[in-house]
Amino acid sequence: MIRLGENRYGKSRVRLVRVKRAGDRHDLDEWTVEVLLGGDFSSCFAEGDNSKILPTDTMKNTVYSLARTSSARCIEDFAKELTAFFVNRNPQVTSAEVNIQNLPGSACSAEGMLRARRLFNRAANSRPRRSAEGATVRSKSWLVSMISLS
């Protein structure tokens, strides 16, 4: 007998740029977000009914919308906020996992003066990267935070 196993789906590579303004100095951080949802999606496979499926573009737009209104000061807080949002607002979703990579910006100068803060993805490999993985399964949440030196 064929039986549908546990499954999850999601959206990856959602890029956010966070700007911290302090007078004439602006610091930029680039966040790359991945969202994975698990839950009761069996009707999609068994009956072709996609009504319980949250489209991946909706996941991406939710990340952007929450980022705009969020009071989170770090990737860990934002990961917790995202997982709670997806689980609490979608009854068919029983678990949400969010992985956020933070690539800090670096200084860029023009004519000897600091004009802007910019992101240099290719040169950033030598700088530490922070990441956070948050998960919520109904009423329980957990978070893992890491720093990668390579």
Biotite code that builds the C-alpha atoms (Angstrom):
import biotite.structure as struc

atoms = struc.array([
    struc.Atom([0.000, 0.000, 0.000], chain_id="A", res_id=1, res_name="MET", atom_name="CA", element="C"),
    struc.Atom([1.261, 3.456, -0.884], chain_id="A", res_id=2, res_name="ILE", atom_name="CA", element="C"),
    struc.Atom([1.279, 5.917, 2.003], chain_id="A", res_id=3, res_name="ARG", atom_name="CA", element="C"),
    struc.Atom([2.081, 9.627, 1.938], chain_id="A", res_id=4, res_name="LEU", atom_name="CA", element="C"),
    struc.Atom([4.994, 10.421, 4.233], chain_id="A", res_id=5, res_name="GLY", atom_name="CA", element="C"),
    struc.Atom([5.837, 13.560, 6.100], chain_id="A", res_id=6, res_name="GLU", atom_name="CA", element="C"),
    struc.Atom([6.674, 16.438, 3.786], chain_id="A", res_id=7, res_name="ASN", atom_name="CA", element="C"),
    struc.Atom([7.602, 20.081, 3.782], chain_id="A", res_id=8, res_name="ARG", atom_name="CA", element="C"),
    struc.Atom([8.216, 22.751, 1.196], chain_id="A", res_id=9, res_name="TYR", atom_name="CA", element="C"),
    struc.Atom([9.378, 26.332, 1.134], chain_id="A", res_id=10, res_name="GLY", atom_name="CA", element="C"),
    struc.Atom([11.158, 29.283, -0.355], chain_id="A", res_id=11, res_name="LYS", atom_name="CA", element="C"),
    struc.Atom([14.889, 29.937, -0.262], chain_id="A", res_id=12, res_name="SER", atom_name="CA", element="C"),
    struc.Atom([17.215, 32.780, -1.233], chain_id="A", res_id=13, res_name="ARG", atom_name="CA", element="C"),
    struc.Atom([14.929, 35.593, -0.128], chain_id="A", res_id=14, res_name="VAL", atom_name="CA", element="C"),
    struc.Atom([17.338, 38.528, 0.086], chain_id="A", res_id=15, res_name="ARG", atom_name="CA", element="C"),
    struc.Atom([16.863, 41.450, 2.447], chain_id="A", res_id=16, res_name="LEU", atom_name="CA", element="C"),
    struc.Atom([19.089, 44.459, 2.958], chain_id="A", res_id=17, res_name="VAL", atom_name="CA", element="C"),
    struc.Atom([18.865, 46.114, 6.345], chain_id="A", res_id=18, res_name="ARG", atom_name="CA", element="C"),
    struc.Atom([20.024, 49.708, 6.668], chain_id="A", res_id=19, res_name="VAL", atom_name="CA", element="C"),
    struc.Atom([21.054, 51.086, 10.057], chain_id="A", res_id=20, res_name="LYS", atom_name="CA", element="C"),
    struc.Atom([21.229, 54.866, 9.886], chain_id="A", res_id=21, res_name="ARG", atom_name="CA", element="C"),
    struc.Atom([23.285, 56.777, 12.429], chain_id="A", res_id=22, res_name="ALA", atom_name="CA", element="C"),
    struc.Atom([23.761, 60.383, 11.386], chain_id="A", res_id=23, res_name="GLY", atom_name="CA", element="C"),
    struc.Atom([25.933, 60.531, 8.281], chain_id="A", res_id=24, res_name="ASP", atom_name="CA", element="C"),
    struc.Atom([26.946, 56.889, 8.624], chain_id="A", res_id=25, res_name="ARG", atom_name="CA", element="C"),
    struc.Atom([24.857, 54.066, 7.178], chain_id="A", res_id=26, res_name="HIS", atom_name="CA", element="C"),
    struc.Atom([25.598, 50.413, 7.883], chain_id="A", res_id=27, res_name="ASP", atom_name="CA", element="C"),
    struc.Atom([24.203, 47.717, 5.616], chain_id="A", res_id=28, res_name="LEU", atom_name="CA", element="C"),
    struc.Atom([23.597, 44.079, 6.414], chain_id="A", res_id=29, res_name="ASP", atom_name="CA", element="C"),
    struc.Atom([22.455, 41.538, 3.853], chain_id="A", res_id=30, res_name="GLU", atom_name="CA", element="C"),
    struc.Atom([20.182, 38.763, 5.097], chain_id="A", res_id=31, res_name="TRP", atom_name="CA", element="C"),
    struc.Atom([19.358, 35.668, 3.072], chain_id="A", res_id=32, res_name="THR", atom_name="CA", element="C"),
    struc.Atom([16.226, 33.938, 4.364], chain_id="A", res_id=33, res_name="VAL", atom_name="CA", element="C"),
    struc.Atom([14.950, 30.404, 3.814], chain_id="A", res_id=34, res_name="GLU", atom_name="CA", element="C"),
    struc.Atom([11.436, 29.324, 4.918], chain_id="A", res_id=35, res_name="VAL", atom_name="CA", element="C"),
    struc.Atom([10.283, 25.692, 5.192], chain_id="A", res_id=36, res_name="LEU", atom_name="CA", element="C"),
    struc.Atom([6.709, 24.772, 6.124], chain_id="A", res_id=37, res_name="LEU", atom_name="CA", element="C"),
    struc.Atom([5.430, 21.377, 7.234], chain_id="A", res_id=38, res_name="GLY", atom_name="CA", element="C"),
    struc.Atom([1.897, 20.271, 7.903], chain_id="A", res_id=39, res_name="GLY", atom_name="CA", element="C"),
    struc.Atom([-1.264, 18.722, 6.554], chain_id="A", res_id=40, res_name="ASP", atom_name="CA", element="C"),
    struc.Atom([-0.840, 19.059, 2.795], chain_id="A", res_id=41, res_name="PHE", atom_name="CA", element="C"),
    struc.Atom([-2.118, 15.576, 1.906], chain_id="A", res_id=42, res_name="SER", atom_name="CA", element="C"),
    struc.Atom([-5.130, 16.907, -0.040], chain_id="A", res_id=43, res_name="SER", atom_name="CA", element="C"),
    struc.Atom([-2.705, 18.475, -2.504], chain_id="A", res_id=44, res_name="CYS", atom_name="CA", element="C"),
    struc.Atom([-1.241, 15.074, -3.352], chain_id="A", res_id=45, res_name="PHE", atom_name="CA", element="C"),
    struc.Atom([-4.317, 12.861, -2.975], chain_id="A", res_id=46, res_name="ALA", atom_name="CA", element="C"),
    struc.Atom([-7.020, 15.071, -4.520], chain_id="A", res_id=47, res_name="GLU", atom_name="CA", element="C"),
    struc.Atom([-5.134, 17.771, -6.393], chain_id="A", res_id=48, res_name="GLY", atom_name="CA", element="C"),
    struc.Atom([-6.535, 20.421, -4.020], chain_id="A", res_id=49, res_name="ASP", atom_name="CA", element="C"),
    struc.Atom([-3.969, 23.182, -3.522], chain_id="A", res_id=50, res_name="ASN", atom_name="CA", element="C"),
    struc.Atom([-6.136, 25.272, -1.170], chain_id="A", res_id=51, res_name="SER", atom_name="CA", element="C"),
    struc.Atom([-3.934, 24.406, 1.842], chain_id="A", res_id=52, res_name="LYS", atom_name="CA", element="C"),
    struc.Atom([-0.700, 25.235, 0.025], chain_id="A", res_id=53, res_name="ILE", atom_name="CA", element="C"),
    struc.Atom([0.804, 28.626, 0.815], chain_id="A", res_id=54, res_name="LEU", atom_name="CA", element="C"),
    struc.Atom([2.442, 29.796, -2.437], chain_id="A", res_id=55, res_name="PRO", atom_name="CA", element="C"),
    struc.Atom([6.176, 30.358, -2.276], chain_id="A", res_id=56, res_name="THR", atom_name="CA", element="C"),
    struc.Atom([5.750, 33.925, -3.564], chain_id="A", res_id=57, res_name="ASP", atom_name="CA", element="C"),
    struc.Atom([3.447, 34.535, -0.588], chain_id="A", res_id=58, res_name="THR", atom_name="CA", element="C"),
    struc.Atom([6.209, 33.247, 1.707], chain_id="A", res_id=59, res_name="MET", atom_name="CA", element="C"),
    struc.Atom([8.686, 35.648, 0.079], chain_id="A", res_id=60, res_name="LYS", atom_name="CA", element="C"),
    struc.Atom([6.283, 38.595, 0.328], chain_id="A", res_id=61, res_name="ASN", atom_name="CA", element="C"),
    struc.Atom([5.560, 37.713, 3.970], chain_id="A", res_id=62, res_name="THR", atom_name="CA", element="C"),
    struc.Atom([9.294, 37.908, 4.706], chain_id="A", res_id=63, res_name="VAL", atom_name="CA", element="C"),
    struc.Atom([9.453, 41.356, 3.069], chain_id="A", res_id=64, res_name="TYR", atom_name="CA", element="C"),
    struc.Atom([6.298, 42.597, 4.788], chain_id="A", res_id=65, res_name="SER", atom_name="CA", element="C"),
    struc.Atom([7.367, 41.441, 8.253], chain_id="A", res_id=66, res_name="LEU", atom_name="CA", element="C"),
    struc.Atom([10.859, 42.857, 7.740], chain_id="A", res_id=67, res_name="ALA", atom_name="CA", element="C"),
    struc.Atom([9.354, 46.260, 7.060], chain_id="A", res_id=68, res_name="ARG", atom_name="CA", element="C"),
    struc.Atom([7.279, 46.304, 10.268], chain_id="A", res_id=69, res_name="THR", atom_name="CA", element="C"),
    struc.Atom([9.438, 44.131, 12.528], chain_id="A", res_id=70, res_name="SER", atom_name="CA", element="C"),
    struc.Atom([10.980, 45.413, 15.729], chain_id="A", res_id=71, res_name="SER", atom_name="CA", element="C"),
    struc.Atom([13.594, 42.624, 15.614], chain_id="A", res_id=72, res_name="ALA", atom_name="CA", element="C"),
    struc.Atom([17.123, 43.897, 16.124], chain_id="A", res_id=73, res_name="ARG", atom_name="CA", element="C"),
    struc.Atom([18.897, 40.721, 15.079], chain_id="A", res_id=74, res_name="CYS", atom_name="CA", element="C"),
    struc.Atom([18.476, 37.682, 12.846], chain_id="A", res_id=75, res_name="ILE", atom_name="CA", element="C"),
    struc.Atom([17.578, 35.497, 15.828], chain_id="A", res_id=76, res_name="GLU", atom_name="CA", element="C"),
    struc.Atom([14.598, 37.667, 16.802], chain_id="A", res_id=77, res_name="ASP", atom_name="CA", element="C"),
    struc.Atom([13.452, 37.897, 13.193], chain_id="A", res_id=78, res_name="PHE", atom_name="CA", element="C"),
    struc.Atom([13.637, 34.096, 12.791], chain_id="A", res_id=79, res_name="ALA", atom_name="CA", element="C"),
    struc.Atom([11.429, 33.626, 15.875], chain_id="A", res_id=80, res_name="LYS", atom_name="CA", element="C"),
    struc.Atom([8.976, 36.225, 14.613], chain_id="A", res_id=81, res_name="GLU", atom_name="CA", element="C"),
    struc.Atom([8.713, 34.594, 11.169], chain_id="A", res_id=82, res_name="LEU", atom_name="CA", element="C"),
    struc.Atom([8.190, 31.047, 12.442], chain_id="A", res_id=83, res_name="THR", atom_name="CA", element="C"),
    struc.Atom([5.480, 32.167, 14.862], chain_id="A", res_id=84, res_name="ALA", atom_name="CA", element="C"),
    struc.Atom([3.752, 34.162, 12.112], chain_id="A", res_id=85, res_name="PHE", atom_name="CA", element="C"),
    struc.Atom([3.552, 31.225, 9.684], chain_id="A", res_id=86, res_name="PHE", atom_name="CA", element="C"),
    struc.Atom([2.369, 28.709, 12.298], chain_id="A", res_id=87, res_name="VAL", atom_name="CA", element="C"),
    struc.Atom([-0.142, 30.962, 14.052], chain_id="A", res_id=88, res_name="ASN", atom_name="CA", element="C"),
    struc.Atom([-1.808, 32.284, 10.879], chain_id="A", res_id=89, res_name="ARG", atom_name="CA", element="C"),
    struc.Atom([-2.069, 29.052, 8.889], chain_id="A", res_id=90, res_name="ASN", atom_name="CA", element="C"),
    struc.Atom([-3.984, 26.223, 10.612], chain_id="A", res_id=91, res_name="PRO", atom_name="CA", element="C"),
    struc.Atom([-2.714, 23.602, 8.139], chain_id="A", res_id=92, res_name="GLN", atom_name="CA", element="C"),
    struc.Atom([0.919, 24.470, 8.982], chain_id="A", res_id=93, res_name="VAL", atom_name="CA", element="C"),
    struc.Atom([2.176, 22.495, 11.975], chain_id="A", res_id=94, res_name="THR", atom_name="CA", element="C"),
    struc.Atom([5.835, 23.457, 11.722], chain_id="A", res_id=95, res_name="SER", atom_name="CA", element="C"),
    struc.Atom([7.871, 26.309, 10.298], chain_id="A", res_id=96, res_name="ALA", atom_name="CA", element="C"),
    struc.Atom([11.638, 26.469, 9.991], chain_id="A", res_id=97, res_name="GLU", atom_name="CA", element="C"),
    struc.Atom([13.525, 29.623, 9.122], chain_id="A", res_id=98, res_name="VAL", atom_name="CA", element="C"),
    struc.Atom([17.226, 29.842, 8.335], chain_id="A", res_id=99, res_name="ASN", atom_name="CA", element="C"),
    struc.Atom([18.762, 33.319, 8.070], chain_id="A", res_id=100, res_name="ILE", atom_name="CA", element="C"),
    struc.Atom([22.315, 34.015, 6.937], chain_id="A", res_id=101, res_name="GLN", atom_name="CA", element="C"),
    struc.Atom([23.738, 37.459, 7.759], chain_id="A", res_id=102, res_name="ASN", atom_name="CA", element="C"),
    struc.Atom([26.482, 38.876, 5.559], chain_id="A", res_id=103, res_name="LEU", atom_name="CA", element="C"),
    struc.Atom([27.702, 42.139, 7.096], chain_id="A", res_id=104, res_name="PRO", atom_name="CA", element="C"),
    struc.Atom([28.445, 45.093, 4.844], chain_id="A", res_id=105, res_name="GLY", atom_name="CA", element="C"),
    struc.Atom([31.857, 46.644, 4.405], chain_id="A", res_id=106, res_name="SER", atom_name="CA", element="C"),
    struc.Atom([33.060, 50.205, 3.961], chain_id="A", res_id=107, res_name="ALA", atom_name="CA", element="C"),
    struc.Atom([33.423, 51.811, 0.563], chain_id="A", res_id=108, res_name="CYS", atom_name="CA", element="C"),
    struc.Atom([35.267, 55.075, 0.161], chain_id="A", res_id=109, res_name="SER", atom_name="CA", element="C"),
    struc.Atom([35.376, 57.529, -2.714], chain_id="A", res_id=110, res_name="ALA", atom_name="CA", element="C"),
    struc.Atom([38.184, 60.082, -3.080], chain_id="A", res_id=111, res_name="GLU", atom_name="CA", element="C"),
    struc.Atom([39.501, 59.237, 0.377], chain_id="A", res_id=112, res_name="GLY", atom_name="CA", element="C"),
    struc.Atom([36.213, 59.989, 2.123], chain_id="A", res_id=113, res_name="MET", atom_name="CA", element="C"),
    struc.Atom([33.725, 57.495, 3.452], chain_id="A", res_id=114, res_name="LEU", atom_name="CA", element="C"),
    struc.Atom([30.727, 58.044, 1.195], chain_id="A", res_id=115, res_name="ARG", atom_name="CA", element="C"),
    struc.Atom([28.656, 54.937, 1.674], chain_id="A", res_id=116, res_name="ALA", atom_name="CA", element="C"),
    struc.Atom([28.545, 51.502, 3.164], chain_id="A", res_id=117, res_name="ARG", atom_name="CA", element="C"),
    struc.Atom([28.251, 48.796, 0.536], chain_id="A", res_id=118, res_name="ARG", atom_name="CA", element="C"),
    struc.Atom([28.023, 45.079, 0.325], chain_id="A", res_id=119, res_name="LEU", atom_name="CA", element="C"),
    struc.Atom([30.807, 43.208, -1.396], chain_id="A", res_id=120, res_name="PHE", atom_name="CA", element="C"),
    struc.Atom([29.589, 39.639, -1.662], chain_id="A", res_id=121, res_name="ASN", atom_name="CA", element="C"),
    struc.Atom([32.651, 38.266, -3.443], chain_id="A", res_id=122, res_name="ARG", atom_name="CA", element="C"),
    struc.Atom([35.157, 39.783, -1.018], chain_id="A", res_id=123, res_name="ALA", atom_name="CA", element="C"),
    struc.Atom([33.062, 38.918, 2.020], chain_id="A", res_id=124, res_name="ALA", atom_name="CA", element="C"),
    struc.Atom([34.272, 35.336, 2.244], chain_id="A", res_id=125, res_name="ASN", atom_name="CA", element="C"),
    struc.Atom([36.987, 36.364, 4.687], chain_id="A", res_id=126, res_name="SER", atom_name="CA", element="C"),
    struc.Atom([34.577, 38.021, 7.121], chain_id="A", res_id=127, res_name="ARG", atom_name="CA", element="C"),
    struc.Atom([32.611, 36.179, 9.816], chain_id="A", res_id=128, res_name="PRO", atom_name="CA", element="C"),
    struc.Atom([29.048, 35.265, 8.892], chain_id="A", res_id=129, res_name="ARG", atom_name="CA", element="C"),
    struc.Atom([26.249, 34.862, 11.385], chain_id="A", res_id=130, res_name="ARG", atom_name="CA", element="C"),
    struc.Atom([23.368, 32.500, 10.904], chain_id="A", res_id=131, res_name="SER", atom_name="CA", element="C"),
    struc.Atom([20.268, 31.634, 12.855], chain_id="A", res_id=132, res_name="ALA", atom_name="CA", element="C"),
    struc.Atom([17.923, 28.696, 12.489], chain_id="A", res_id=133, res_name="GLU", atom_name="CA", element="C"),
    struc.Atom([14.572, 29.034, 14.181], chain_id="A", res_id=134, res_name="GLY", atom_name="CA", element="C"),
    struc.Atom([11.736, 26.550, 14.285], chain_id="A", res_id=135, res_name="ALA", atom_name="CA", element="C"),
    struc.Atom([8.221, 26.493, 15.677], chain_id="A", res_id=136, res_name="THR", atom_name="CA", element="C"),
    struc.Atom([6.107, 23.366, 16.003], chain_id="A", res_id=137, res_name="VAL", atom_name="CA", element="C"),
    struc.Atom([2.718, 24.571, 17.173], chain_id="A", res_id=138, res_name="ARG", atom_name="CA", element="C"),
    struc.Atom([3.393, 25.853, 20.701], chain_id="A", res_id=139, res_name="SER", atom_name="CA", element="C"),
    struc.Atom([7.094, 24.994, 21.000], chain_id="A", res_id=140, res_name="LYS", atom_name="CA", element="C"),
    struc.Atom([9.930, 27.059, 19.532], chain_id="A", res_id=141, res_name="SER", atom_name="CA", element="C"),
    struc.Atom([13.688, 26.750, 19.471], chain_id="A", res_id=142, res_name="TRP", atom_name="CA", element="C"),
    struc.Atom([16.589, 28.655, 17.994], chain_id="A", res_id=143, res_name="LEU", atom_name="CA", element="C"),
    struc.Atom([20.184, 27.876, 17.040], chain_id="A", res_id=144, res_name="VAL", atom_name="CA", element="C"),
    struc.Atom([22.610, 30.698, 16.341], chain_id="A", res_id=145, res_name="SER", atom_name="CA", element="C"),
    struc.Atom([26.089, 30.301, 14.811], chain_id="A", res_id=146, res_name="MET", atom_name="CA", element="C"),
    struc.Atom([29.104, 32.280, 13.660], chain_id="A", res_id=147, res_name="ILE", atom_name="CA", element="C"),
    struc.Atom([31.169, 30.970, 10.746], chain_id="A", res_id=148, res_name="SER", atom_name="CA", element="C"),
    struc.Atom([34.727, 32.254, 10.455], chain_id="A", res_id=149, res_name="LEU", atom_name="CA", element="C"),
    struc.Atom([35.267, 30.854, 6.970], chain_id="A", res_id=150, res_name="SER", atom_name="CA", element="C"),
])
